[in-house]
Amino acid sequence: MNIVLLEPEIPANTGNIGRSCVATGTKLHLIEPLGFRLTEEALKRAGMDYWPQLDYARYINYRDFLGKNPGARIFMATTKAKRRYTEVEYAPEDYLMFGRESGGIPEELLVGNEERCIRIPMLPDIRSLNLSNAVNIVLFEALRQLDFPGLESAGKLHRLSWGAHEH
């Protein structure tokens, strides 16, 4: 899978998203301008020590992104969409795109892609969800549909083992 952040503004959100990308083997695409420098402490703190393991690419603008990812099937997450994110059938190489925290994906990009615009249902008086939460909701639905390829199917206890404890 691929996560695309169009002009992200808050370093902690991008750090959290980067950590989720590392945990799921997802590539992160960052489209400038960014509202922060990639060296900022808040970004590293949110991504913890995972940031060096992150597979990411940076682009000077949306046109640069499209040029370097020809044929990309992009789903655009927006509160303005008619389709829910669960009504889409995702493929392993899809791109899930999210806009700026303050304004989302510009309508100029949305209007030509109505069939690929998706939304997370919420109450009508709420402007939007936190960016890193929204990314995780959509990303994990896409991964669920693909049966979580390559991801662990069961967790492990650190000190004990399942079913082996005594009362």
VOMILUM-648215 format. One record per atom (N, C-alpha, C): residue in three letters; y, x, z. Coordinates in nm, 4 decimals, always signed. Last residue first. Layout:
{rec ALA, {Y, X, Z}}
...
//
This chain:
{rec HIS, {-2.0474, -0.2974, +3.8496}}
{rec HIS, {-1.9628, -0.3799, +3.9374}}
{rec HIS, {-1.9683, -0.3305, +4.0782}}
{rec GLU, {-2.0232, -0.0491, +3.5925}}
{rec GLU, {-2.0977, -0.1152, +3.7005}}
{rec GLU, {-1.9994, -0.1904, +3.7873}}
{rec HIS, {-2.0073, -0.0300, +3.2316}}
{rec HIS, {-1.9460, -0.0191, +3.3657}}
{rec HIS, {-2.0302, -0.0959, +3.4683}}
{rec ALA, {-2.0923, -0.0543, +2.9747}}
{rec ALA, {-2.1618, +0.0441, +3.0573}}
{rec ALA, {-2.1034, +0.0535, +3.1984}}
{rec GLY, {-1.9526, -0.2152, +2.7969}}
{rec GLY, {-2.0788, -0.2649, +2.8495}}
{rec GLY, {-2.1505, -0.1710, +2.9443}}
{rec TRP, {-1.7918, +0.0573, +2.6479}}
{rec TRP, {-1.8086, -0.0873, +2.6502}}
{rec TRP, {-1.9479, -0.1250, +2.7038}}
{rec SER, {-1.7264, +0.3299, +2.8664}}
{rec SER, {-1.7789, +0.2777, +2.7406}}
{rec SER, {-1.8018, +0.1280, +2.7559}}
{rec LEU, {-1.4363, +0.5163, +2.9847}}
{rec LEU, {-1.5589, +0.4388, +3.0017}}
{rec LEU, {-1.6135, +0.4002, +2.8655}}
{rec ARG, {-1.2120, +0.6568, +2.8976}}
{rec ARG, {-1.2920, +0.7094, +3.0079}}
{rec ARG, {-1.4270, +0.6406, +3.0236}}
{rec HIS, {-1.1244, +0.5275, +2.6528}}
{rec HIS, {-1.1050, +0.6712, +2.6772}}
{rec HIS, {-1.2005, +0.7258, +2.7826}}
{rec LEU, {-1.2888, +0.3136, +2.4170}}
{rec LEU, {-1.2327, +0.3364, +2.5495}}
{rec LEU, {-1.2207, +0.4868, +2.5717}}
{rec LYS, {-1.2019, +0.2521, +2.0787}}
{rec LYS, {-1.2878, +0.3197, +2.1761}}
{rec LYS, {-1.2145, +0.3296, +2.3089}}
{rec GLY, {-1.2102, -0.0094, +1.8239}}
{rec GLY, {-1.1472, +0.0894, +1.9095}}
{rec GLY, {-1.2459, +0.1488, +2.0087}}
{rec ALA, {-1.3167, -0.0639, +1.4883}}
{rec ALA, {-1.3335, -0.0865, +1.6326}}
{rec ALA, {-1.2656, +0.0260, +1.7104}}
{rec SER, {-1.2493, +0.0023, +1.2332}}
{rec SER, {-1.2854, -0.1375, +1.2571}}
{rec SER, {-1.3030, -0.1673, +1.4056}}
{rec GLU, {-0.9901, +0.2005, +1.0980}}
{rec GLU, {-1.0948, +0.1828, +1.1985}}
{rec GLU, {-1.1224, +0.0351, +1.2215}}
{rec LEU, {-0.9319, +0.1804, +0.7422}}
{rec LEU, {-0.8852, +0.1772, +0.8806}}
{rec LEU, {-1.0020, +0.1528, +0.9755}}
{rec GLY, {-1.0128, +0.1612, +0.4774}}
{rec GLY, {-1.0050, +0.2930, +0.5382}}
{rec GLY, {-0.9610, +0.2957, +0.6837}}
{rec PRO, {-0.8588, -0.1511, +0.4335}}
{rec PRO, {-0.9283, -0.0375, +0.3702}}
{rec PRO, {-0.9033, +0.0953, +0.4407}}
{rec PHE, {-0.8589, -0.4295, +0.5466}}
{rec PHE, {-0.8152, -0.3085, +0.6160}}
{rec PHE, {-0.8825, -0.1823, +0.5616}}
{rec ASP, {-0.9152, -0.6303, +0.3589}}
{rec ASP, {-1.0156, -0.5947, +0.4594}}
{rec ASP, {-0.9875, -0.4584, +0.5235}}
{rec LEU, {-0.7055, -0.7231, +0.2173}}
{rec LEU, {-0.7834, -0.6165, +0.1535}}
{rec LEU, {-0.8934, -0.5638, +0.2451}}
{rec GLN, {-0.5892, -0.8961, +0.3969}}
{rec GLN, {-0.6471, -0.9514, +0.2740}}
{rec GLN, {-0.7372, -0.8504, +0.2035}}
{rec ARG, {-0.4934, -0.7056, +0.5778}}
{rec ARG, {-0.5997, -0.7994, +0.6183}}
{rec ARG, {-0.6695, -0.8568, +0.4952}}
{rec LEU, {-0.2874, -0.5870, +0.4279}}
{rec LEU, {-0.4052, -0.5073, +0.4641}}
{rec LEU, {-0.5224, -0.5952, +0.5071}}
{rec ALA, {-0.1121, -0.8081, +0.4173}}
{rec ALA, {-0.1637, -0.7489, +0.2941}}
{rec ALA, {-0.2901, -0.6674, +0.3226}}
{rec GLU, {-0.0648, -0.8388, +0.6919}}
{rec GLU, {-0.1258, -0.9483, +0.6152}}
{rec GLU, {-0.1855, -0.8942, +0.4860}}
{rec PHE, {+0.0579, -0.5954, +0.7498}}
{rec PHE, {-0.0744, -0.6226, +0.8058}}
{rec PHE, {-0.1407, -0.7450, +0.7449}}
{rec LEU, {+0.2993, -0.6229, +0.6025}}
{rec LEU, {+0.2052, -0.5142, +0.5756}}
{rec LEU, {+0.0659, -0.5473, +0.6275}}
{rec VAL, {+0.4237, -0.8441, +0.7290}}
{rec VAL, {+0.3819, -0.8528, +0.5884}}
{rec VAL, {+0.2781, -0.7454, +0.5560}}
{rec ILE, {+0.4589, -0.7438, +0.9941}}
{rec ILE, {+0.3985, -0.8754, +0.9687}}
{rec ILE, {+0.3427, -0.8809, +0.8265}}
{rec ASN, {+0.5925, -0.4980, +0.9541}}
{rec ASN, {+0.4570, -0.5011, +1.0087}}
{rec ASN, {+0.3871, -0.6340, +0.9843}}
{rec VAL, {+0.8412, -0.5868, +0.8518}}
{rec VAL, {+0.7550, -0.4988, +0.7723}}
{rec VAL, {+0.6113, -0.5069, +0.8225}}
{rec ALA, {+0.9355, -0.7329, +1.0743}}
{rec ALA, {+0.9088, -0.8006, +0.9472}}
{rec ALA, {+0.8155, -0.7171, +0.8595}}
{rec ASN, {+0.9705, -0.5262, +1.2628}}
{rec ASN, {+0.8756, -0.6352, +1.2891}}
{rec ASN, {+0.8372, -0.7053, +1.1594}}
{rec SER, {+1.1691, -0.3750, +1.1400}}
{rec SER, {+1.0375, -0.3139, +1.1613}}
{rec SER, {+0.9319, -0.4192, +1.1944}}
{rec LEU, {+1.3837, -0.5699, +1.1301}}
{rec LEU, {+1.3248, -0.5112, +1.0099}}
{rec LEU, {+1.1860, -0.4532, +1.0340}}
{rec ASN, {+1.3770, -0.8708, +1.3147}}
{rec ASN, {+1.3994, -0.7263, +1.3147}}
{rec ASN, {+1.3230, -0.6663, +1.1966}}
{rec LEU, {+1.4408, -1.1668, +1.1140}}
{rec LEU, {+1.3664, -1.0915, +1.2151}}
{rec LEU, {+1.4106, -0.9453, +1.2111}}
{rec SER, {+1.7391, -1.3691, +1.0686}}
{rec SER, {+1.6276, -1.2864, +1.0214}}
{rec SER, {+1.5555, -1.2257, +1.1408}}
{rec ARG, {+1.8820, -1.6007, +1.1582}}
{rec ARG, {+1.9222, -1.5261, +1.0387}}
{rec ARG, {+1.8060, -1.4453, +0.9816}}
{rec ILE, {+1.7814, -1.9194, +1.2583}}
{rec ILE, {+1.7646, -1.7759, +1.2820}}
{rec ILE, {+1.7947, -1.7017, +1.1517}}
{rec ASP, {+1.7773, -2.1875, +1.2048}}
{rec ASP, {+1.9017, -2.1322, +1.2582}}
{rec ASP, {+1.8956, -1.9815, +1.2850}}
{rec PRO, {+1.5150, -2.2579, +1.1180}}
{rec PRO, {+1.6254, -2.2491, +1.0226}}
{rec PRO, {+1.7535, -2.1851, +1.0755}}
{rec LEU, {+1.2412, -2.0523, +1.2342}}
{rec LEU, {+1.3323, -2.1639, +1.2539}}
{rec LEU, {+1.4566, -2.1475, +1.1666}}
{rec MET, {+1.0329, -1.9097, +0.9754}}
{rec MET, {+1.0973, -1.9071, +1.1066}}
{rec MET, {+1.1901, -2.0278, +1.1168}}
{rec PRO, {+0.8048, -1.7411, +0.7590}}
{rec PRO, {+0.8595, -1.8664, +0.8138}}
{rec PRO, {+0.9191, -1.8459, +0.9532}}
{rec ILE, {+0.8996, -1.4886, +0.5539}}
{rec ILE, {+0.8275, -1.5105, +0.6782}}
{rec ILE, {+0.8857, -1.6389, +0.7380}}
{rec ARG, {+0.8745, -1.4864, +0.1934}}
{rec ARG, {+0.9466, -1.5072, +0.3190}}
{rec ARG, {+0.8495, -1.5202, +0.4354}}
{rec ILE, {+0.9135, -1.3248, -0.1265}}
{rec ILE, {+0.8311, -1.3828, -0.0199}}
{rec ILE, {+0.9136, -1.3932, +0.1079}}
{rec CYS, {+0.9315, -1.3032, -0.4757}}
{rec CYS, {+1.0059, -1.3086, -0.3495}}
{rec CYS, {+0.9223, -1.3825, -0.2460}}
{rec ARG, {+0.8159, -1.3158, -0.7193}}
{rec ARG, {+0.7710, -1.2074, -0.6315}}
{rec ARG, {+0.8502, -1.2014, -0.5020}}
{rec GLU, {+0.9422, -1.5177, -0.8542}}
{rec GLU, {+0.7976, -1.5330, -0.8308}}
{rec GLU, {+0.7420, -1.4247, -0.7391}}
{rec GLU, {+1.2077, -1.4133, -0.8787}}
{rec GLU, {+1.1788, -1.5255, -0.7895}}
{rec GLU, {+1.0301, -1.5392, -0.7556}}
{rec ASN, {+1.3501, -1.1991, -0.9925}}
{rec ASN, {+1.2144, -1.1765, -0.9393}}
{rec ASN, {+1.1683, -1.2903, -0.8489}}
{rec GLY, {+1.6140, -1.2265, -1.0515}}
{rec GLY, {+1.5238, -1.1957, -1.1624}}
{rec GLY, {+1.3790, -1.1809, -1.1201}}
{rec VAL, {+1.7245, -1.2678, -0.7944}}
{rec VAL, {+1.7230, -1.3756, -0.8943}}
{rec VAL, {+1.6305, -1.3489, -1.0118}}
{rec LEU, {+1.7160, -1.0248, -0.6415}}
{rec LEU, {+1.6243, -1.1354, -0.6142}}
{rec LEU, {+1.6114, -1.2325, -0.7308}}
{rec LEU, {+1.9216, -0.8619, -0.7248}}
{rec LEU, {+1.7838, -0.8161, -0.7459}}
{rec LEU, {+1.6844, -0.9307, -0.7287}}
{rec GLU, {+2.1397, -1.0151, -0.6514}}
{rec GLU, {+2.1300, -0.9710, -0.7907}}
{rec GLU, {+1.9895, -0.9190, -0.8230}}
{rec GLU, {+2.1191, -1.0371, -0.3769}}
{rec GLU, {+2.0765, -1.1516, -0.4583}}
{rec GLU, {+2.0631, -1.1142, -0.6053}}
{rec PRO, {+1.9940, -0.7475, -0.2072}}
{rec PRO, {+2.1015, -0.8174, -0.2788}}
{rec PRO, {+2.0475, -0.9275, -0.3707}}
{rec ILE, {+1.8027, -0.7832, +0.0831}}
{rec ILE, {+1.8000, -0.7395, -0.0564}}
{rec ILE, {+1.9104, -0.8163, -0.1307}}
{rec GLY, {+1.9987, -0.7693, +0.3900}}
{rec GLY, {+1.8778, -0.7924, +0.3113}}
{rec GLY, {+1.8867, -0.7329, +0.1717}}
{rec GLY, {+2.2147, -0.7153, +0.5573}}
{rec GLY, {+2.2318, -0.8084, +0.4463}}
{rec GLY, {+2.1098, -0.8357, +0.3612}}
{rec SER, {+2.1608, -0.5459, +0.7723}}
{rec SER, {+2.2797, -0.6312, +0.7780}}
{rec SER, {+2.2882, -0.7344, +0.6661}}
{rec GLU, {+1.9294, -0.4044, +0.7035}}
{rec GLU, {+1.9296, -0.4878, +0.8237}}
{rec GLU, {+2.0459, -0.5863, +0.8231}}
{rec ARG, {+1.8471, -0.4071, +0.3545}}
{rec ARG, {+1.9288, -0.3612, +0.4677}}
{rec ARG, {+1.9211, -0.4583, +0.5841}}
{rec GLY, {+1.5122, -0.5209, +0.2556}}
{rec GLY, {+1.6510, -0.4796, +0.2383}}
{rec GLY, {+1.7173, -0.4315, +0.3660}}
{rec PHE, {+1.1863, -0.4335, +0.1412}}
{rec PHE, {+1.2709, -0.4936, +0.2448}}
{rec PHE, {+1.4113, -0.4371, +0.2304}}
{rec MET, {+0.8867, -0.4698, -0.0461}}
{rec MET, {+1.0249, -0.4230, -0.0369}}
{rec MET, {+1.1045, -0.5047, +0.0636}}
{rec LEU, {+0.5850, -0.3443, -0.1093}}
{rec LEU, {+0.6469, -0.4473, -0.0266}}
{rec LEU, {+0.7870, -0.3993, +0.0053}}
{rec TYR, {+0.3849, -0.2900, -0.3826}}
{rec TYR, {+0.5040, -0.2412, -0.3137}}
{rec TYR, {+0.5664, -0.3590, -0.2391}}
{rec ASP, {+0.0283, -0.2423, -0.4347}}
{rec ASP, {+0.1520, -0.3203, -0.4325}}
{rec ASP, {+0.2619, -0.2517, -0.3524}}
{rec GLU, {-0.2246, -0.1338, -0.4535}}
{rec GLU, {-0.1113, -0.0506, -0.4982}}
{rec GLU, {+0.0217, -0.1247, -0.4972}}
{rec PRO, {-0.4106, -0.3339, -0.3659}}
{rec PRO, {-0.3930, -0.2084, -0.2913}}
{rec PRO, {-0.2700, -0.1264, -0.3294}}
{rec ALA, {-0.2591, -0.6620, -0.3802}}
{rec ALA, {-0.3474, -0.5597, -0.4366}}
{rec ALA, {-0.3153, -0.4262, -0.3672}}
{rec TYR, {-0.2408, -0.9959, -0.2460}}
{rec TYR, {-0.1962, -0.8576, -0.2543}}
{rec TYR, {-0.3040, -0.7682, -0.3147}}
{rec GLU, {-0.1450, -1.3046, -0.3204}}
{rec GLU, {-0.2669, -1.2245, -0.3205}}
{rec GLU, {-0.2264, -1.0798, -0.3462}}
{rec VAL, {+0.0587, -1.5124, -0.1147}}
{rec VAL, {+0.0479, -1.4104, -0.2183}}
{rec VAL, {-0.0873, -1.3423, -0.2062}}
{rec GLU, {+0.1083, -1.6652, +0.0989}}
{rec GLU, {+0.0694, -1.7357, -0.0242}}
{rec GLU, {+0.0497, -1.6407, -0.1417}}
{rec THR, {+0.2148, -1.5277, +0.3086}}
{rec THR, {+0.0701, -1.5529, +0.3132}}
{rec THR, {+0.0190, -1.6231, +0.1874}}
{rec TYR, {+0.4859, -1.5318, +0.2705}}
{rec TYR, {+0.4170, -1.4044, +0.2481}}
{rec TYR, {+0.2653, -1.4209, +0.2493}}
{rec ARG, {+0.5828, -1.8313, +0.0993}}
{rec ARG, {+0.5501, -1.7576, +0.2212}}
{rec ARG, {+0.4739, -1.6301, +0.1856}}
{rec ARG, {+0.8407, -1.8943, -0.1395}}
{rec ARG, {+0.6994, -1.8678, -0.1082}}
{rec ARG, {+0.6842, -1.7931, +0.0233}}
{rec LYS, {+1.1174, -1.8950, -0.1588}}
{rec LYS, {+1.0483, -2.0233, -0.1439}}
{rec LYS, {+0.9034, -2.0036, -0.0985}}
{rec ALA, {+1.3582, -1.6714, -0.0001}}
{rec ALA, {+1.2449, -1.7029, -0.0877}}
{rec ALA, {+1.1870, -1.8415, -0.0591}}
{rec LYS, {+1.5495, -1.5892, +0.1770}}
{rec LYS, {+1.5911, -1.6840, +0.0735}}
{rec LYS, {+1.4762, -1.7297, -0.0162}}
{rec THR, {+1.4698, -1.3886, +0.3363}}
{rec THR, {+1.4757, -1.5210, +0.3996}}
{rec THR, {+1.5098, -1.6285, +0.2968}}
{rec THR, {+1.2455, -1.1677, +0.1698}}
{rec THR, {+1.3791, -1.2224, +0.1874}}
{rec THR, {+1.3722, -1.3589, +0.2537}}
{rec ALA, {+1.0740, -0.9097, +0.0224}}
{rec ALA, {+1.0808, -0.9935, +0.1424}}
{rec ALA, {+1.2248, -1.0369, +0.1647}}
{rec MET, {+0.9358, -0.8802, -0.2860}}
{rec MET, {+1.0622, -0.8661, -0.2156}}
{rec MET, {+1.0682, -0.9639, -0.0992}}
{rec PHE, {+0.6881, -0.6903, -0.4276}}
{rec PHE, {+0.7139, -0.8160, -0.3575}}
{rec PHE, {+0.8361, -0.7942, -0.2702}}
{rec ILE, {+0.6261, -0.5302, -0.7287}}
{rec ILE, {+0.7092, -0.5320, -0.6087}}
{rec ILE, {+0.7215, -0.6737, -0.5546}}
{rec ARG, {+0.4351, -0.3249, -0.8965}}
{rec ARG, {+0.4372, -0.4689, -0.8651}}
{rec ARG, {+0.5023, -0.4818, -0.7282}}
{rec ALA, {+0.5514, -0.0781, -1.1179}}
{rec ALA, {+0.5271, -0.1163, -0.9782}}
{rec ALA, {+0.5342, -0.2681, -0.9629}}
{rec GLY, {+0.6072, +0.0251, -1.3665}}
{rec GLY, {+0.5014, -0.0758, -1.3563}}
{rec GLY, {+0.4713, -0.1211, -1.2144}}
{rec PRO, {+0.7077, +0.3445, -1.2457}}
{rec PRO, {+0.7000, +0.2475, -1.3561}}
{rec PRO, {+0.5821, +0.1510, -1.3369}}
{rec ASN, {+0.8622, +0.4910, -1.0435}}
{rec ASN, {+0.7458, +0.4072, -1.0119}}
{rec ASN, {+0.7290, +0.2999, -1.1199}}
{rec LYS, {+1.0904, +0.6126, -1.1280}}
{rec LYS, {+0.9838, +0.7000, -1.0776}}
{rec LYS, {+0.8572, +0.6238, -1.0382}}
{rec GLY, {+1.2500, +0.3954, -1.2006}}
{rec GLY, {+1.2157, +0.4978, -1.2996}}
{rec GLY, {+1.1002, +0.5861, -1.2568}}
{rec LEU, {+1.2825, +0.2625, -0.9566}}
{rec LEU, {+1.2090, +0.1977, -1.0663}}
{rec LEU, {+1.1644, +0.3002, -1.1705}}
{rec PHE, {+1.4372, +0.4599, -0.8185}}
{rec PHE, {+1.3074, +0.4145, -0.7672}}
{rec PHE, {+1.2229, +0.3535, -0.8791}}
{rec ASP, {+1.6655, +0.4642, -0.9800}}
{rec ASP, {+1.5859, +0.5863, -0.9653}}
{rec ASP, {+1.4449, +0.5505, -0.9168}}
{rec ARG, {+1.7565, +0.2042, -0.9264}}
{rec ARG, {+1.7202, +0.2412, -1.0644}}
{rec ARG, {+1.6319, +0.3672, -1.0640}}
{rec TYR, {+1.8230, +0.2236, -0.6564}}
{rec TYR, {+1.7125, +0.1366, -0.6985}}
{rec TYR, {+1.6648, +0.1710, -0.8390}}
{rec ASN, {+1.8916, +0.5737, -0.5800}}
{rec ASN, {+1.9275, +0.4324, -0.5911}}
{rec ASN, {+1.8065, +0.3535, -0.6422}}
{rec ILE, {+1.7729, +0.8120, -0.5088}}
{rec ILE, {+1.9184, +0.8042, -0.4992}}
{rec ILE, {+1.9697, +0.6606, -0.5135}}
{rec TYR, {+1.4884, +0.8154, -0.2908}}
{rec TYR, {+1.5463, +0.7876, -0.4223}}
{rec TYR, {+1.6974, +0.7713, -0.4073}}
{rec ARG, {+1.2045, +0.9703, -0.1441}}
{rec ARG, {+1.3448, +0.9300, -0.1335}}
{rec ARG, {+1.4026, +0.9153, -0.2729}}
{rec ALA, {+0.8849, +0.9108, +0.0022}}
{rec ALA, {+0.9675, +0.9556, -0.1098}}
{rec ALA, {+1.1067, +0.8983, -0.0911}}
{rec TYR, {+0.6185, +1.0096, +0.2259}}
{rec TYR, {+0.7363, +0.9314, +0.1871}}
{rec TYR, {+0.8073, +0.9945, +0.0685}}
{rec ASP, {+0.3789, +1.0155, +0.4516}}
{rec ASP, {+0.3894, +1.0291, +0.3069}}
{rec ASP, {+0.5085, +0.9440, +0.2643}}
{rec LEU, {+0.3982, +1.1685, +0.7673}}
{rec LEU, {+0.4357, +1.0561, +0.6830}}
{rec LEU, {+0.4430, +1.0955, +0.5357}}
{rec GLN, {+0.3641, +1.3718, +0.9422}}
{rec GLN, {+0.2444, +1.3271, +0.8701}}
{rec GLN, {+0.2749, +1.2176, +0.7679}}
{rec PRO, {+0.6090, +1.4037, +1.0716}}
{rec PRO, {+0.5648, +1.5081, +0.9777}}
{rec PRO, {+0.4414, +1.4681, +0.8951}}
{rec TRP, {+0.6090, +1.1600, +1.2361}}
{rec TRP, {+0.6948, +1.1729, +1.1180}}
{rec TRP, {+0.6500, +1.2851, +1.0233}}
{rec TYR, {+0.4668, +1.1477, +1.4716}}
{rec TYR, {+0.3972, +1.1126, +1.3491}}
{rec TYR, {+0.4770, +1.1440, +1.2234}}
{rec ASP, {+0.5760, +1.1738, +1.7159}}
{rec ASP, {+0.5352, +1.2979, +1.6509}}
{rec ASP, {+0.4614, +1.2725, +1.5194}}
{rec MET, {+0.7988, +0.9025, +1.6743}}
{rec MET, {+0.7310, +0.9961, +1.7634}}
{rec MET, {+0.6909, +1.1213, +1.6874}}
{rec GLY, {+0.9605, +0.7337, +1.5519}}
{rec GLY, {+0.8403, +0.7698, +1.4787}}
{rec GLY, {+0.7503, +0.8612, +1.5582}}
{rec ALA, {+1.1609, +0.7240, +1.7442}}
{rec ALA, {+1.0913, +0.6000, +1.7087}}
{rec ALA, {+0.9607, +0.6298, +1.6356}}
{rec ARG, {+1.2374, +0.9945, +1.7438}}
{rec ARG, {+1.1904, +0.9323, +1.8670}}
{rec ARG, {+1.1102, +0.8062, +1.8350}}
{rec LYS, {+1.3277, +1.0333, +1.4829}}
{rec LYS, {+1.2103, +1.1072, +1.5299}}
{rec LYS, {+1.1516, +1.0441, +1.6554}}
{rec LEU, {+1.5485, +0.8625, +1.4903}}
{rec LEU, {+1.4447, +0.8438, +1.3903}}
{rec LEU, {+1.3164, +0.9114, +1.4363}}
{rec ALA, {+1.7025, +0.9741, +1.6916}}
{rec ALA, {+1.6537, +0.8364, +1.7071}}
{rec ALA, {+1.5400, +0.8072, +1.6098}}
{rec GLU, {+1.7726, +1.2256, +1.5821}}
{rec GLU, {+1.6825, +1.2187, +1.6969}}
{rec GLU, {+1.6231, +1.0785, +1.7135}}
{rec GLU, {+1.7873, +1.2710, +1.2282}}
{rec GLU, {+1.8395, +1.2146, +1.3525}}
{rec GLU, {+1.7315, +1.1988, +1.4593}}
{rec THR, {+1.7100, +1.3586, +0.9844}}
{rec THR, {+1.6876, +1.4513, +1.0945}}
{rec THR, {+1.7304, +1.3920, +1.2286}}
{rec LEU, {+1.7884, +1.1806, +0.7940}}
{rec LEU, {+1.6457, +1.1821, +0.8293}}
{rec LEU, {+1.6142, +1.2769, +0.9430}}
{rec ARG, {+2.0875, +1.0143, +0.8849}}
{rec ARG, {+2.0220, +1.1330, +0.8301}}
{rec ARG, {+1.8763, +1.1331, +0.8774}}
{rec PHE, {+2.1807, +0.6765, +0.7945}}
{rec PHE, {+2.1525, +0.7822, +0.8920}}
{rec PHE, {+2.0972, +0.9030, +0.8167}}
{rec GLY, {+2.1640, +0.4726, +0.6137}}
{rec GLY, {+2.2680, +0.4632, +0.7163}}
{rec GLY, {+2.2554, +0.5708, +0.8222}}
{rec LEU, {+2.1189, +0.5819, +0.2776}}
{rec LEU, {+2.0622, +0.5561, +0.4096}}
{rec LEU, {+2.1770, +0.5531, +0.5100}}
{rec PRO, {+2.1835, +0.4439, -0.0476}}
{rec PRO, {+2.2217, +0.5266, +0.0666}}
{rec PRO, {+2.1529, +0.4833, +0.1955}}
{rec GLU, {+1.8334, +0.5237, -0.1164}}
{rec GLU, {+1.9667, +0.5523, -0.0635}}
{rec GLU, {+2.0688, +0.4527, -0.1161}}
{rec ILE, {+1.5212, +0.4123, -0.0294}}
{rec ILE, {+1.6218, +0.4078, -0.1347}}
{rec ILE, {+1.7598, +0.4222, -0.0723}}
{rec LEU, {+1.2098, +0.5324, +0.0464}}
{rec LEU, {+1.3436, +0.5130, +0.1017}}
{rec LEU, {+1.4462, +0.5216, -0.0105}}
{rec HIS, {+0.8827, +0.4399, +0.0883}}
{rec HIS, {+0.9818, +0.4711, -0.0141}}
{rec HIS, {+1.1194, +0.4359, +0.0421}}
{rec LEU, {+0.5795, +0.5375, +0.2298}}
{rec LEU, {+0.7121, +0.4831, +0.2550}}
{rec LEU, {+0.8083, +0.5331, +0.1474}}
{rec LYS, {+0.2361, +0.4510, +0.1978}}
{rec LYS, {+0.3476, +0.5370, +0.1574}}
{rec LYS, {+0.4790, +0.4643, +0.1818}}
{rec THR, {-0.0087, +0.4145, +0.4512}}
{rec THR, {+0.0840, +0.3505, +0.3584}}
{rec THR, {+0.1971, +0.4475, +0.3242}}
{rec GLY, {-0.1964, +0.4538, +0.6502}}
{rec GLY, {-0.2115, +0.5245, +0.5234}}
{rec GLY, {-0.1232, +0.4675, +0.4135}}
{rec THR, {-0.1457, +0.3407, +0.8929}}
{rec THR, {-0.2198, +0.2588, +0.7957}}
{rec THR, {-0.2416, +0.3289, +0.6621}}
{rec ALA, {+0.0003, +0.5175, +1.0445}}
{rec ALA, {-0.1178, +0.4556, +1.1056}}
{rec ALA, {-0.2041, +0.3805, +1.0054}}
{rec VAL, {+0.2153, +0.5732, +0.8741}}
{rec VAL, {+0.1188, +0.6790, +0.9048}}
{rec VAL, {-0.0108, +0.6172, +0.9580}}
{rec CYS, {+0.3427, +0.3209, +0.8853}}
{rec CYS, {+0.2921, +0.3724, +0.7582}}
{rec CYS, {+0.1880, +0.4823, +0.7806}}
{rec SER, {+0.4181, +0.3085, +1.1520}}
{rec SER, {+0.3207, +0.2111, +1.1012}}
{rec SER, {+0.2607, +0.2587, +0.9693}}
{rec ARG, {+0.6067, +0.5174, +1.1454}}
{rec ARG, {+0.4877, +0.5282, +1.2310}}
{rec ARG, {+0.3797, +0.4308, +1.1854}}
{rec GLY, {+0.7980, +0.4068, +0.9747}}
{rec GLY, {+0.7274, +0.5295, +0.9378}}
{rec GLY, {+0.5998, +0.5475, +1.0180}}
{rec ILE, {+0.8859, +0.1981, +1.1342}}
{rec ILE, {+0.8168, +0.1668, +1.0091}}
{rec ILE, {+0.7383, +0.2885, +0.9615}}
{rec ASN, {+1.0136, +0.3462, +1.3352}}
{rec ASN, {+0.9013, +0.2576, +1.3685}}
{rec ASN, {+0.8185, +0.2248, +1.2448}}
{rec GLY, {+1.2131, +0.4715, +1.1764}}
{rec GLY, {+1.1148, +0.5503, +1.2516}}
{rec GLY, {+0.9926, +0.4685, +1.2876}}
{rec THR, {+1.3572, +0.2491, +1.0899}}
{rec THR, {+1.2880, +0.3318, +0.9909}}
{rec THR, {+1.1836, +0.4200, +1.0588}}
{rec ASN, {+1.4561, +0.1627, +1.3404}}
{rec ASN, {+1.3699, +0.0759, +1.2586}}
{rec ASN, {+1.2898, +0.1577, +1.1585}}
{rec ALA, {+1.6117, +0.3823, +1.4178}}
{rec ALA, {+1.4950, +0.3438, +1.4988}}
{rec ALA, {+1.4009, +0.2521, +1.4208}}
{rec PRO, {+1.8234, +0.3917, +1.2244}}
{rec PRO, {+1.7173, +0.4928, +1.2269}}
{rec PRO, {+1.5943, +0.4528, +1.3073}}
{rec ILE, {+1.9413, +0.1417, +1.0233}}
{rec ILE, {+1.9159, +0.1733, +1.1640}}
{rec ILE, {+1.7984, +0.2713, +1.1744}}
{rec GLU, {+1.9615, +0.0906, +0.7472}}
{rec GLU, {+2.0806, +0.1303, +0.8223}}
{rec GLU, {+2.0518, +0.1838, +0.9618}}
{rec PRO, {+1.8178, +0.1271, +0.4180}}
{rec PRO, {+1.8054, +0.0982, +0.5615}}
{rec PRO, {+1.9217, +0.1585, +0.6401}}
{rec GLU, {+1.8128, +0.0826, +0.1246}}
{rec GLU, {+1.9333, +0.1133, +0.2015}}
{rec GLU, {+1.9230, +0.0786, +0.3500}}
{rec LEU, {+1.5150, -0.0621, +0.1106}}
{rec LEU, {+1.6360, -0.0517, +0.0308}}
{rec LEU, {+1.7562, -0.0366, +0.1234}}
{rec LEU, {+1.2037, +0.0553, +0.1532}}
{rec LEU, {+1.3218, +0.0175, +0.2305}}
{rec LEU, {+1.4448, +0.0446, +0.1455}}
{rec VAL, {+0.8798, -0.0279, +0.0767}}
{rec VAL, {+1.0057, +0.0151, +0.0181}}
{rec VAL, {+1.1194, -0.0357, +0.1061}}
{rec ILE, {+0.5493, +0.0677, +0.1207}}
{rec ILE, {+0.6632, -0.0011, +0.1816}}
{rec ILE, {+0.7889, +0.0587, +0.1206}}
{rec ASN, {+0.2359, +0.0267, -0.0314}}
{rec ASN, {+0.3643, +0.0946, -0.0341}}
{rec ASN, {+0.4693, +0.0077, +0.0333}}
{rec MET, {-0.1181, +0.0838, +0.0000}}
{rec MET, {+0.0000, +0.0000, +0.0000}}
{rec MET, {+0.1249, +0.0886, +0.0000}}
//
